[in-house]
Amino acid sequence: MQRVTGTRRLVAALTSQAGLGAILMFVAAAIVFSEASGLRLGTAAAMGPGYFPVILATLFCLFGVLLLVEAWRRPGRRIDPGPLGPLAVALGSIVVFALLLRIAGGAIAIAALVAVAAMAERGRSLREIATLIVVIVALIWLVFVVVLDLQLAMLPPVFLP
């Protein structure tokens, strides 16, 4: 492996496995610190509800620093993100579901979710997608509405009493 310096070394370190692990540790620490910010810390003798989360976030930061130092010392192979299109389509299907659920009802939102998510995989026929939509909507209705008796509005609000 050839030696890299400066900005290239930083990019190599941050895109290696250890570097991405460090970034994830810092993100986790930030989330835990944020969630624990309103909690009383207390002392070691009389721990408050925020004591353990702050210790946990501090450990996340420590492990993140250790991973970052390791990544800087020996930048490993870059992680290949692969094709991001299918991931974007899958995440987009969740957004479509969230936007449609209240205004169009569960059945239409689920159908849209399945239809958009099916576009992430090439080679699916319209017949397969339609069958998948019917089966999944029926299963969700059966499990959540009939068996579990949850109040899931499967129809649009205009059709509900």
Secondary structure, DSSP 8 states (H G I E B T S, - for coil): -----HHHHHHHHHTBHHHHHHHHHHHHHHHHHHHHTTS--B-SSSB-TTHHHHHHHHHHHHHHHHHHHHHHHS---B------HHHHHHHHHHHHHHHHHHHH-HHHHHHHHHHHHHTTSTT--HHHHHHHHHHHHHHHIIIIIIIS------S-GGG--
